[in-house]
Amino acid sequence: MAIPTSRTKEPGVITVDAARCAGCGKCVAVCSDLSLELADGICRPSGHGIFECIGCGQCMAVCPEDAIEVHGRFLSPGDLFPLQSKEISASYEALMGLLYRRRSIRKYKNLAVEPSLIDKVLEAAKTAPMGLPPSDVSVKVFDSKEKVRAFAEDFCRYLEKIKWISSRWFLALMKPFWGKETDELFRNFMRPLIDKYLSEMKRGENVVNYDAPVALYFYGSPYSDPGDPLIAATYAMIAAESLGLGTCMLGAVHPFIQNGRAAKKFREKHGIRCKSREGIFLIMGYPKAEFLKGIRRTFVSVN
Ligand SMILES: Cc1cc2nc3c(=O)[nH]c(=O)nc-3n(C[C@H](O)[C@H](O)[C@H](O)COP(=O)(O)O)c2cc1C
């Protein structure tokens, strides 16, 4: 039994070089699946893992003797790399300096974002916690203002065809099934939002994705946790900020392009490989505004 993903349904295969293993047990301690055990002073696959090896690779990464190899689930020993020293990793103060400065940016200078910066942002996003490895997150990259605009225009044409989903009769029909909160959200947020997207686009204003120089759409697979693409996008956002780019998360497109034949056609047309429970756009570019103050935010509760 292996945990299924859209990329693989096979478990990882762990091999231990008994001649190298010093029996320290670090790999056993780090394996949350109980896939490894110590026997006769050396480590070996236990044969009674909870899910079988999920391919997280942590056993390889803690082994001081390079005695373990995991193959499968898009992982191999070639994926290990040396870590930089703790001293040059970001301090809490440096990280908070960056986080306090971040603001959602919706107006950008008319400057393209260098492809190398997009690569760096994606490299950072790949380090996000993967949910269950291998990551089931895809990223659709719109790497120019023109491509971002073309997507928004096509989205508005698509929205025009499906805007009955926020009509009075449809909401009345759905209320008993999806409840008071969703009904309120549709009436007071989704319906005005659709109207705004369409009316502004008719005036030539793009408030779908703000004509950003770059848009990255992070989405999962039908197997993945709803959080996976959001976490990857958050890492991308922080990385972009560290590179001097302004960003904004856009959650509003995703729900409209999930269900039904028209949504499937729209996704296929734009190179979006599958539907997913969650997904989010991250737009980015060089910000027009410069903020002079931070804004303190709060949680509902911490207890
Ligand atoms: C999940 C999520 C979805 C969002 N969707 C949108 C959106 O569709 N359009 C938009 O302009 N901003 C969107 N935002 C950005 C928020 O509006 C923004 O975080 C808020 O204005 C607070 O500003 P700040 O990020 O500068 O603190 C979204 C943010 C998150 C986390």
The ligand as an ORCA input file, in Angstrom:
! r2SCAN-3c Opt
* xyz 0 1
  C      -5.863     33.397     -0.166
  C      -5.788     34.839     -0.586
  C      -6.522     35.269     -1.664
  C      -6.469     36.604     -2.083
  N      -7.189     36.998     -3.170
  C      -7.094     38.274     -3.618
  C      -7.746     38.677     -4.819
  O      -8.424     37.873     -5.492
  N      -7.611     39.951     -5.238
  C      -6.834     40.843     -4.546
  O      -6.737     42.000     -4.979
  N      -6.192     40.491     -3.389
  C      -6.278     39.229     -2.926
  N      -5.603     38.837     -1.796
  C      -4.735     39.794     -1.117
  C      -5.373     40.342      0.094
  O      -6.432     41.143     -0.315
  C      -4.312     41.123      0.894
  O      -3.524     40.191      1.563
  C      -4.983     42.106      1.825
  O      -5.390     43.189      1.060
  C      -4.072     42.568      2.929
  O      -2.997     43.315      2.428
  P      -1.492     42.980      2.765
  O      -1.167     41.680      2.052
  O      -0.738     44.147      2.214
  O      -1.359     42.830      4.236
  C      -5.658     37.524     -1.371
  C      -4.916     37.079     -0.265
  C      -4.965     35.740      0.121
  C      -4.166     35.290      1.296
*
